[in-house]
């Protein structure tokens, strides 16, 4: 009992004696802080945070001012550097035509276009209307008078094609009353942009451009390409392989009279994009039964292959997928009409592509013998001393193609012909009577 009391007393005395040393060694004893201490710490931390924020904001302001100063100095140096360089700008505008040469129907207030020709009004390419501007072929080609001449075609001679913009479809009747469905294409300022030769490119070809394009939307390589050619910016560029005698100079403009009514042509264009379509629309499949015996298989594809052997679907199997949006060649179409004043070419039949798309027109590859009498090499070169027809239409056949051929010995009812029918052979006579 005495031992227990002695230990308890010593522990109490030791704790009270060594408490200051413990606090000095390990810091403040854990426990709730007084309220006045909490307020002081909070005030002190707020003051420190405000001071720190002020220092940070000042540092940021100094950094921003330094950055602006560096940027201004860089801009100044760049301006000085550009002033020392020779000026090179992409200027596609030319002088406007004199007022005396402008027809009365053209407004004088319309600014000059990149092709130094004033337009009446150019609607959007997506609308089914014809661009109203007068033919610029003769004006642009004045610089090439005497340089481009007609040549005699050689064996396997190949001339360039044309680039045209699809306007839409129309129809015309011939003298026999037959209706012809026509696709209207407009040759919109088709010019030679580049001549390719074996010395540089390895082959003979002409690069043509059609339409016009805002120079601000061109990339730097395209700007340099048109600057070297000295032509306005074009909507699209395509090339046509030619033989050496059919080369044309850069800047030469081709018109609708490059083709002659009656000749055969091939067209190459991008088909309308239909998106992702099923097998019935894409390939014309019949599909499944419409009513009896079909469960959710009315427009199905059907079987796509065997079972374990071969155990796969063969390539090029006609299935659902993306339809349209591909380049297609339409062969052996016939030129029905050419309007040189409005640069229009009327082609019999349909031409793939949406309204406003660029169409490549070439001489028919498989109709060279039939086209021999129509083609002009290297292109149609007008004679200044002659006058040419503005509109040319394909000749109609001499006989009515829809006329029904009736044999001479056929017996036709009187009410159909309106005349007395032929007298048949009399009974017992060896000869026919009249």
SVG drawing of the C-alpha trace seen along z (x, -y; Angstrom):
<svg xmlns="http://www.w3.org/2000/svg" viewBox="-63 -55 79 81">
<polyline fill="none" stroke="black" stroke-width="0.4" points="0.0,0.0 2.8,-2.4 4.6,-1.5 1.5,-2.2 1.0,-5.6 4.6,-6.5 4.5,-5.8 1.3,-7.8 2.8,-10.7 6.1,-10.6 4.1,-10.5 2.1,-13.5 5.1,-15.5 7.1,-14.5 4.5,-15.5 4.2,-19.0 8.0,-19.4 8.8,-18.2 5.8,-19.9 7.6,-23.1 10.5,-21.0 8.0,-18.9 6.4,-22.1 9.8,-23.6 10.9,-20.4 7.8,-19.4 5.9,-22.7 2.5,-23.7 0.5,-21.0 -2.5,-19.8 -5.8,-21.2 -8.4,-23.8 -7.0,-27.3 -8.3,-30.3 -10.6,-32.5 -8.4,-35.6 -5.5,-33.6 -7.6,-32.4 -8.6,-36.0 -5.0,-37.1 -3.8,-34.3 -6.7,-35.0 -5.9,-38.7 -2.2,-38.0 -2.8,-35.4 -5.2,-37.8 -2.6,-40.5 0.0,-38.1 -2.3,-37.0 -3.0,-40.6 0.6,-41.4 1.4,-38.3 -1.4,-39.1 -0.2,-42.6 3.4,-41.4 2.0,-38.8 -0.2,-41.3 2.7,-43.7 4.9,-40.9 2.3,-40.0 1.9,-43.6 5.6,-43.9 5.7,-40.7 2.8,-41.8 4.5,-45.2 7.7,-43.5 5.9,-41.1 4.1,-44.0 7.4,-45.8 9.0,-42.8 6.1,-42.3 6.1,-45.9 9.8,-45.7 9.3,-42.5 6.6,-44.2 8.8,-47.2 11.7,-45.0 9.3,-43.0 8.1,-46.2 11.6,-47.4 12.5,-44.1 9.5,-44.1 10.2,-47.7 13.7,-46.6 12.2,-43.6 10.9,-44.1 7.2,-44.4 5.4,-41.3 1.6,-41.3 -0.9,-39.0 -2.9,-41.4 -5.3,-39.6 -7.2,-42.7 -6.5,-44.3 -7.6,-47.5 -11.3,-47.7 -12.4,-47.8 -13.0,-51.2 -16.5,-52.5 -16.8,-52.7 -16.3,-48.9 -18.9,-47.9 -22.3,-47.0 -25.3,-49.2 -26.8,-46.3 -23.8,-46.1 -23.9,-48.4 -20.9,-50.7 -21.0,-50.8 -20.0,-47.1 -16.3,-46.8 -14.0,-44.8 -13.5,-41.1 -10.1,-39.3 -10.6,-38.5 -10.9,-42.3 -14.5,-41.7 -17.5,-43.4 -20.4,-41.1 -24.1,-41.9 -24.8,-39.6 -23.3,-36.3 -25.7,-34.2 -24.6,-31.3 -23.4,-28.1 -25.9,-26.1 -28.9,-27.7 -30.1,-26.4 -29.5,-29.6 -27.0,-30.5 -24.2,-32.9 -24.9,-36.1 -21.6,-37.5 -20.6,-38.0 -18.0,-35.8 -14.4,-36.8 -12.7,-34.4 -12.0,-36.8 -10.9,-39.6 -8.4,-37.5 -7.0,-35.8 -6.1,-39.0 -2.6,-38.6 -2.3,-35.2 -3.4,-36.3 -0.9,-34.8 0.7,-32.6 -2.0,-29.9 -2.9,-28.4 -4.9,-25.5 -2.7,-22.4 -3.3,-19.2 -3.9,-16.2 -1.4,-13.4 -2.0,-9.7 -3.3,-9.2 -3.3,-13.0 -4.9,-14.0 -6.1,-17.4 -7.1,-18.9 -10.5,-18.8 -12.5,-21.4 -13.6,-22.2 -17.3,-23.3 -19.7,-23.9 -23.0,-22.0 -26.0,-24.3 -28.8,-21.8 -31.0,-20.0 -33.3,-21.3 -34.9,-20.0 -35.3,-20.9 -37.4,-19.7 -36.0,-19.0 -37.8,-19.6 -39.5,-16.2 -41.0,-17.0 -38.8,-14.7 -38.0,-15.9 -34.3,-15.6 -33.3,-15.7 -30.1,-17.8 -27.6,-18.6 -26.5,-22.3 -22.8,-22.9 -21.1,-26.3 -17.5,-26.9 -16.7,-29.5 -13.4,-31.2 -11.4,-28.0 -7.8,-29.0 -4.4,-27.2 -2.6,-27.6 0.5,-25.3 2.1,-23.5 3.8,-20.2 6.7,-18.9 9.0,-15.9 12.0,-18.1 10.5,-19.0 7.4,-16.7 8.2,-13.8 5.1,-14.0 3.0,-16.4 -0.1,-17.8 -2.1,-21.0 -3.3,-22.1 -6.6,-24.0 -8.4,-26.1 -12.1,-27.1 -14.2,-29.7 -12.8,-32.1 -11.8,-32.1 -11.2,-34.6 -7.4,-35.1 -7.7,-35.5 -8.7,-31.8 -5.6,-30.5 -2.6,-28.9 0.9,-30.3 1.9,-27.6 -1.3,-28.2 -0.6,-32.0 2.8,-31.4 1.4,-29.0 -1.1,-31.6 1.5,-34.4 3.9,-32.4 1.1,-31.7 -0.2,-35.3 -3.8,-34.1 -6.6,-34.9 -7.2,-32.5 -9.3,-29.5 -12.0,-27.5 -10.5,-24.1 -7.5,-22.8 -7.3,-19.6 -4.9,-18.4 -5.4,-16.8 -2.8,-14.7 -2.1,-16.0 0.3,-15.3 3.1,-17.9 1.4,-19.6 -1.7,-20.3 0.0,-22.3 -1.4,-25.8 0.4,-28.8 -0.2,-29.7 -3.1,-32.1 -5.0,-31.0 -8.7,-30.8 -10.8,-28.0 -14.5,-28.5 -17.6,-26.4 -16.7,-26.3 -13.9,-23.9 -16.6,-21.2 -18.8,-20.9 -22.5,-19.9 -22.8,-16.3 -19.5,-15.0 -19.2,-12.4 -17.6,-13.3 -16.8,-11.6 -17.5,-13.3 -15.7,-12.7 -17.2,-14.1 -18.0,-13.5 -21.3,-11.8 -23.8,-13.0 -23.1,-11.8 -26.0,-9.8 -24.4,-8.8 -24.7,-5.4 -27.4,-3.4 -28.8,0.1 -28.3,2.8 -31.7,2.3 -31.0,-1.4 -27.3,-1.0 -27.4,2.1 -31.0,2.6 -31.6,5.8 -35.2,7.1 -35.2,7.5 -37.3,10.0 -41.0,10.7 -43.3,7.7 -45.8,9.6 -46.0,13.4 -43.0,15.3 -40.9,12.3 -39.9,11.3 -38.0,8.0 -36.4,8.9 -38.3,6.8 -35.3,4.8 -32.6,7.2 -29.5,8.0 -29.7,11.8 -26.9,14.3 -23.4,12.8 -21.4,16.1 -21.1,19.8 -20.5,21.4 -17.2,23.0 -15.9,23.2 -14.6,20.6 -15.5,19.2 -15.3,15.5 -17.0,12.9 -15.4,12.4 -14.0,9.0 -16.2,6.7 -19.4,8.3 -22.3,6.0 -23.4,4.9 -24.7,1.8 -22.2,-1.1 -21.4,-4.6 -23.1,-5.5 -22.0,-8.1 -19.3,-10.7 -17.1,-8.9 -15.6,-9.9 -17.5,-8.4 -16.9,-8.4 -19.9,-8.8 -18.9,-7.7 -20.2,-8.4 -22.5,-11.3 -23.4,-13.6 -23.1,-17.4 -26.5,-18.7 -26.0,-22.5 -23.3,-25.1 -24.0,-28.6 -20.8,-30.6 -22.2,-33.9 -23.1,-32.4 -20.4,-29.7 -23.0,-26.9 -22.7,-23.3 -25.8,-21.2 -25.1,-17.5 -27.7,-14.8 -28.4,-12.6 -27.4,-12.9 -24.1,-13.8 -23.3,-12.7 -22.8,-15.4 -24.7,-18.0 -25.6,-21.5 -22.5,-23.7 -20.0,-20.9 -17.0,-20.9 -17.3,-18.5 -14.4,-17.3 -15.3,-17.1 -13.1,-15.2 -13.3,-13.9 -14.8,-10.4 -12.0,-7.8 -14.1,-5.1 -15.5,-7.2 -12.4,-8.6 -13.6,-7.7 -17.0,-9.3 -15.4,-12.5 -12.8,-12.9 -15.0,-15.4 -15.9,-17.5 -12.6,-18.2 -10.4,-21.3 -6.7,-20.9 -5.5,-22.2 -8.7,-24.0 -11.2,-26.3 -9.1,-29.4 -11.4,-32.1 -10.4,-34.0 -10.7,-37.8 -11.9,-38.4 -14.8,-36.0 -18.1,-36.0 -19.3,-32.9 -22.7,-31.8 -23.4,-32.3 -25.6,-29.2 -25.0,-25.9 -27.3,-22.9 -26.8,-19.3 -28.4,-18.5 -31.7,-16.6 -32.0,-13.4 -33.3,-13.7 -36.2,-11.3 -38.5,-11.2 -37.0,-8.6 -40.4,-7.9 -42.1,-7.2 -43.6,-3.7 -42.3,-1.8 -45.1,0.0 -44.4,2.6 -45.8,1.9 -47.8,5.1 -49.4,4.7 -53.2,4.4 -54.3,1.5 -57.9,0.6 -59.4,-2.3 -60.4,-4.1 -56.7,-4.1 -55.1,-5.4 -58.0,-7.5 -57.4,-6.1 -58.5,-3.1 -56.4,0.0 -54.5,1.9 -56.6,4.2 -56.0,7.8 -55.5,10.5 -58.7,11.5 -59.9,15.1 -58.9,17.1 -56.7,14.2 -53.0,14.6 -52.3,10.9 -53.4,8.3 -55.7,5.5 -55.7,1.8"/>
</svg>
